[in-house]
Amino acid sequence: MNIEDKIQKDIALKPFTTWQVGGPAKYYLEIKSREDLKAAYIWAKEKKLNVYILGGGSNILVPDQGVDGLVIRMLNTKMAVKGERLECGAGVWLSSAISKAVGNNLSGLEWASGIPRATIGGAIRGNAEAFSEPISGIIETVNVFNIKNMNFQLFSNRDCGFEYRNSIFKKDLNLLIWKTVLKMRKEKSEIIKKNLEKSINFRTEKYPCLPSAGSVFKNFDPNYVKEQNPRLYDRELKNKIGRNNKIAAGLIIDMCGLKGKSMGRVKVSLEHANIIINTGKARTEEIVMLISYIKQQVRDKFGLELQEEIQYFGFT
Ligand SMILES: Cc1cc2nc3c(=O)[nH]c(=O)nc-3n(C[C@H](O)[C@H](O)[C@H](O)COP(=O)(O)OP(=O)(O)OC[C@H]3O[C@@H](n4cnc5c(N)ncnc54)[C@H](O)[C@@H]3O)c2cc1C
């Protein structure tokens, strides 16, 4: 079957996002092989279409009018354990990687348990993290597809340029994550079980059950806060720097009294001020408006500029 025959038209993206909002993809393709990935890019180039990569949709906001281009869903879900190493395709669910690791007494990913619908590819791109354990801590290599020369390349951990919620894959949109090797460590099953419980309990307690995309904004660098608002920093925040050396954006949003603030059918979660929930049949437009309102309030009240952690997907 050639690539054109595998491409579908006008496919709803809403069910593929944890926020459950957004319009359809003009063209949509599920990819399992390197050959199809290459062929898809050649096809899109000929048609002069933008290409967007969809992981689990747990960190994106899709426009209501849909995405005018080709949306590729990464479904390369192969996994293999080799000693202390876990090889994963970019489309592997984090939850599946955790199960595989746990089944082999491998530790290193437990912090991610309870994150819904996220893939390994999406987690690497944004250097996902919890409890001061970023995924970059266990990445050995990443197999990358370079759109510029249509070749696959092997990146070391260092080549990936990992930073807080950042990596080379966010900065250079020509680089796609195809697969990775995670370097885990052997651990006693009781300890792994304890780690998993900690992570799941935290998320059950802190995260709302309604649709969301997790934290909307990045946490603040304490030096930035100190520079912008020394008074606030000295009085309220210098003792509230987290183990990851950040000041929680949720704390600042809460200090603006925004927990529970709603706009149409979306609302700032009462459990966690950095989360916006879809209370039912919300539109992306409403989320965009609430994001903009929160940013304006934090700017006006404290002189701080929030930056989105969520990714605007297919906005033009
Ligand atoms: C309830 C909840 C809790 C969460 N908790 C956490 C948490 O504790 N810590 C945390 O860090 N995050 C958390 N998140 C956010 C989110 O789950 C992570 O950022 C996750 O890693 C995103 O992966 P994804 O597959 O869903 O990516 P998507 O949302 O599908 O995509 C995110 C971005 O990555 C790009 N992308 C996806 N796959 C690839 C690829 N193979 N190559 C190149 N680019 C790609 C997409 O184009 C998009 O720009 C949470 C989300 C929810 C809903």
PDBQT file of the ligand as one rigid body, heavy atoms in Angstrom, charges set to zero:
ROOT
HETATM    1  C1  LIG A 401      -3.073  14.578  34.411  1.00  0.00    +0.000 C 
HETATM    2  C2  LIG A 401      -1.724  14.911  33.814  1.00  0.00    +0.000 A 
HETATM    3  C3  LIG A 401      -0.589  14.880  34.603  1.00  0.00    +0.000 A 
HETATM    4  C4  LIG A 401       0.659  15.229  34.076  1.00  0.00    +0.000 A 
HETATM    5  N1  LIG A 401       1.750  15.195  34.888  1.00  0.00    +0.000 NA
HETATM    6  C5  LIG A 401       2.965  15.514  34.392  1.00  0.00    +0.000 A 
HETATM    7  C6  LIG A 401       4.139  15.460  35.221  1.00  0.00    +0.000 A 
HETATM    8  O1  LIG A 401       4.079  15.098  36.384  1.00  0.00    +0.000 OA
HETATM    9  N2  LIG A 401       5.320  15.826  34.669  1.00  0.00    +0.000 N 
HETATM   10  C7  LIG A 401       5.407  16.228  33.372  1.00  0.00    +0.000 A 
HETATM   11  O2  LIG A 401       6.529  16.547  32.921  1.00  0.00    +0.000 OA
HETATM   12  N3  LIG A 401       4.333  16.288  32.558  1.00  0.00    +0.000 NA
HETATM   13  C8  LIG A 401       3.111  15.939  33.026  1.00  0.00    +0.000 A 
HETATM   14  N4  LIG A 401       2.011  15.994  32.214  1.00  0.00    +0.000 N 
HETATM   15  C9  LIG A 401       2.122  16.524  30.847  1.00  0.00    +0.000 C 
HETATM   16  C10 LIG A 401       2.361  15.466  29.756  1.00  0.00    +0.000 C 
HETATM   17  O3  LIG A 401       1.825  14.230  30.123  1.00  0.00    +0.000 OA
HETATM   18  C11 LIG A 401       3.826  15.270  29.437  1.00  0.00    +0.000 C 
HETATM   19  O4  LIG A 401       4.381  16.481  29.015  1.00  0.00    +0.000 OA
HETATM   20  C12 LIG A 401       4.047  14.204  28.349  1.00  0.00    +0.000 C 
HETATM   21  O5  LIG A 401       5.381  13.896  28.330  1.00  0.00    +0.000 OA
HETATM   22  C13 LIG A 401       3.602  14.607  26.948  1.00  0.00    +0.000 C 
HETATM   23  O6  LIG A 401       3.684  13.461  26.114  1.00  0.00    +0.000 OA
HETATM   24  P1  LIG A 401       2.638  13.183  24.949  1.00  0.00    +0.000 P 
HETATM   25  O7  LIG A 401       3.015  11.928  24.286  1.00  0.00    +0.000 OA
HETATM   26  O8  LIG A 401       1.257  13.260  25.463  1.00  0.00    +0.000 OA
HETATM   27  O9  LIG A 401       2.934  14.407  23.995  1.00  0.00    +0.000 OA
HETATM   28  P2  LIG A 401       1.895  15.258  23.131  1.00  0.00    +0.000 P 
HETATM   29  O10 LIG A 401       1.038  16.036  24.053  1.00  0.00    +0.000 OA
HETATM   30  O11 LIG A 401       1.226  14.427  22.118  1.00  0.00    +0.000 OA
HETATM   31  O12 LIG A 401       2.894  16.233  22.393  1.00  0.00    +0.000 OA
HETATM   32  C14 LIG A 401       3.641  17.205  23.094  1.00  0.00    +0.000 C 
HETATM   33  C15 LIG A 401       4.639  17.849  22.110  1.00  0.00    +0.000 C 
HETATM   34  O13 LIG A 401       5.616  16.878  21.752  1.00  0.00    +0.000 OA
HETATM   35  C16 LIG A 401       5.668  16.719  20.342  1.00  0.00    +0.000 C 
HETATM   36  N5  LIG A 401       5.967  15.307  20.073  1.00  0.00    +0.000 N 
HETATM   37  C17 LIG A 401       5.285  14.204  20.478  1.00  0.00    +0.000 A 
HETATM   38  N6  LIG A 401       5.917  13.085  20.087  1.00  0.00    +0.000 NA
HETATM   39  C18 LIG A 401       7.029  13.486  19.421  1.00  0.00    +0.000 A 
HETATM   40  C19 LIG A 401       8.098  12.804  18.768  1.00  0.00    +0.000 A 
HETATM   41  N7  LIG A 401       8.149  11.472  18.711  1.00  0.00    +0.000 N 
HETATM   42  N8  LIG A 401       9.093  13.546  18.185  1.00  0.00    +0.000 NA
HETATM   43  C20 LIG A 401       9.065  14.896  18.231  1.00  0.00    +0.000 A 
HETATM   44  N9  LIG A 401       8.071  15.602  18.825  1.00  0.00    +0.000 NA
HETATM   45  C21 LIG A 401       7.076  14.900  19.414  1.00  0.00    +0.000 A 
HETATM   46  C22 LIG A 401       4.295  17.151  19.832  1.00  0.00    +0.000 C 
HETATM   47  O14 LIG A 401       4.360  17.597  18.496  1.00  0.00    +0.000 OA
HETATM   48  C23 LIG A 401       3.974  18.290  20.802  1.00  0.00    +0.000 C 
HETATM   49  O15 LIG A 401       4.587  19.485  20.394  1.00  0.00    +0.000 OA
HETATM   50  C24 LIG A 401       0.760  15.625  32.719  1.00  0.00    +0.000 A 
HETATM   51  C25 LIG A 401      -0.392  15.609  31.904  1.00  0.00    +0.000 A 
HETATM   52  C26 LIG A 401      -1.615  15.259  32.437  1.00  0.00    +0.000 A 
HETATM   53  C27 LIG A 401      -2.819  15.270  31.542  1.00  0.00    +0.000 C 
ENDROOT
TORSDOF 0
